[in-house]
Amino acid sequence: MVSDRLGSAQLPLPLDPTPAYGREDFLVADCNREALGWIDAWPRWPGPLAVLAGPEGSGKTHLAHVWCRLSNARIVDVRTFDLDSIAHAPVAVEDVDRAPDDARLLHVLNRVAEAGGHVLTTARVAPGYWRGRLPDLVSRLRAAPTVEIGRPDDDLITAVLRKLFRDRQIEVSDEAIAYLLRHMERSLDAARRIVDEADGLALAERRPVTIPLLRRVLGG
């Protein structure tokens, strides 16, 4: 209850709720249904490599975690992964469009594929739209199946907002959710930022999350 949270609140604690990355926690909508279906289809992929593309905060990391549980893979950091630690085991490499070393990334993709493993990569945009990158890497990724996550619709943003507030034990009215839908940036990443800021402000001021408070969060 909101009153329970506010009654004991003194200062906002710098603790973020741990993201729930289970298959059952993924909110399915038209914009991500195909991507989830592709993850569920593993290991019946036509090749060792797949690309999951979508805008910031669209659910790529969540799907990568779902696939890792399904395939017993691990997520590696595209900026710091250790080549010697990557053999035939399945791996998920996030943000490949931000890789600082294209040649090193290409070596990992080829190494895992040659060993009979699988690689799931994520990127903000599909490789076909990349410019100024290592041609061999772009060619390798463009040859792999690419599944894109679209922009979220109102139903998905509403469901995500309600879940994020619920995870923080915050009661929010239908009118407050409708206000956010009319005025916020249309992305799941924005939804997470808004809920985080609203939670912190509500705790600091020991008040519920209302439209006036959300107006301040949005800078209006």
BELRAJO-V334107 format. One line per field, one symbol per residue. ss: DSSP state (H for helix, E for strand, C for the rest). phi: phi as a letter, one per 30 degrees, with the letter a starting at -180 (. if undefined). psi: psi as a letter, one per 40 degrees, with the letter a starting at -180 (. if undefined). A space follows every 50 residues. Layout:
ss = ???
phi = ???
psi = ???
This chain:
ss = CHHHHHHHCCCCCCCCCCCCCCHHHCCCCCCCHHHHHHHHHCCCCCCCEE EEEECCCCCHHHHHHHHHHHHCCEEECCCCCCHHHCCCCCEEECCHHHCC CHHHHHHHHHHHHHCCCCEEEEECCCHHHCCCCCHHHHHHHHCCEEEEEC CCCHHHHHHHHHHHHHHCCCCCCHHHHHHHHHHCCCCHHHHHHHHHHHHH HHHHHCCCCCHHHHHHHCCC
phi = .ddddddcdcbdddbceddccdddddddbedbddddddddddcdddadbb cccldeidjddeddddddddcicbccddcbdcedcccdddbccdhddcdd bddddeddeddddddicbbccbadbdedcdbiceeddddddddddccccd ddcdddddddedddddechcdbddddddddddbdddadddeddddddddd ddddchbddbdeddddddic
psi = iddddddehcihhfhhhhihfideehhhideeddddddddeiffieaeii hhiiiheeedddddddddddefiihihedeihdeehbeiiihhifdeehe gdddddddddddddeeaihhiiidiideeiifihddddddddeihhhihi hiiddddddddddddddefhhhidddddddddeiigiddddddddddddd ddddefiihidddddddee.
